[in-house]
Amino acid sequence: MAAPPEECFAVLAAVDRYPEWCPDVVRDVQVLDRDGRGEPRRVRMTVHVEWGVLEREFQLFLAVAVEPPRAVTLSRVTDHPTNQAFTAGWRLEPADRTRIALRLDAELRVPAHIPADGIADKIAQAFVAAASRALSPSPPAPAGRPV
């Protein structure tokens, strides 16, 4: 990624803006709590999943933990026991180019007859591809024709 680590971190830490750059996966984010700097700390996120015949939206309550400028972690929280889990851990590694990595661990309720292997990988790939597009420099606008 040509963008500096600080710029990459700013995009990944602004969880409330995920629907702008990753609308295929993140349909909505509602901020429930902010820190002293106004950054989201707890959110309700609607995650859209398409896998074979499965098409479903999951409402996730997530805690947002940031470790500037290298890590952002989103972890599902709940006040009742459940067999669903979701943790997305972004890591930034500065080098000649900033490397963005995402570890996604998810156990979401899907019908038993639908094979769920690979869903987390697909979501992670969509997240990383969208982040890469959001952080890539835009091509210059074409020049107008002289009159």
NORGIGI-V904422 format. One record per residue. PSI is psi in whole degrees, 0 to 359 (999 if undefined). BURIAL is b if it has 9 or more other C-alpha atoms within 8 Angstrom, else e. D_LAST is the distance of its C-alpha to the last C-alpha in whole Angstrom. Layout:
[[PSI:BURIAL:D_LAST] [PSI:BURIAL:D_LAST]]
This chain:
[[128:b:39] [339:e:36] [145:b:37] [157:b:40] [322:b:43] [320:e:42] [318:b:39] [314:b:41] [317:b:44] [319:e:42] [315:b:40] [328:b:44] [338:b:46] [69:b:43] [326:b:45] [348:b:44] [2:b:40] [319:b:41] [337:b:40] [322:e:37] [353:b:37] [54:b:40] [341:b:39] [335:e:41] [312:b:44] [109:b:44] [328:b:44] [147:e:45] [127:b:46] [124:e:48] [126:b:49] [334:b:53] [141:e:54] [156:b:52] [184:e:53] [336:e:53] [359:e:50] [7:e:48] [144:b:48] [137:b:49] [331:b:53] [134:b:54] [159:b:52] [120:b:52] [135:b:50] [115:b:49] [126:b:49] [131:b:48] [129:b:50] [124:e:49] [106:e:52] [237:e:53] [353:e:54] [126:e:54] [115:b:51] [152:e:52] [134:e:51] [132:b:53] [117:e:54] [133:b:54] [121:b:56] [140:b:55] [139:b:56] [120:b:53] [129:e:54] [143:e:52] [82:e:53] [143:e:50] [30:e:48] [344:b:50] [145:b:51] [127:b:50] [131:b:53] [121:b:53] [131:b:56] [135:b:58] [152:e:60] [159:e:63] [12:e:66] [152:e:67] [144:e:68] [162:e:66] [13:e:66] [140:e:62] [151:b:60] [120:b:57] [124:b:56] [118:b:52] [106:b:52] [138:b:49] [136:b:50] [132:b:47] [106:b:48] [141:b:46] [213:e:46] [323:e:43] [145:b:42] [129:b:43] [129:b:45] [127:b:45] [148:e:48] [126:b:49] [122:b:53] [120:b:53] [119:b:57] [137:b:57] [100:e:60] [148:e:59] [118:e:61] [156:e:60] [142:e:62] [331:e:65] [356:e:64] [121:e:60] [124:e:60] [355:e:59] [129:e:58] [349:e:55] [313:b:54] [320:b:53] [318:e:52] [317:e:49] [315:b:48] [316:b:48] [320:e:46] [318:b:44] [310:b:44] [318:b:43] [318:e:40] [318:b:39] [319:b:39] [318:b:38] [318:e:35] [330:e:34] [356:b:35] [143:b:33] [140:e:29] [144:e:26] [149:e:24] [148:e:21] [144:e:18] [144:e:15] [146:e:12] [155:e:9] [139:e:6] [148:e:4] [999:e:0]]
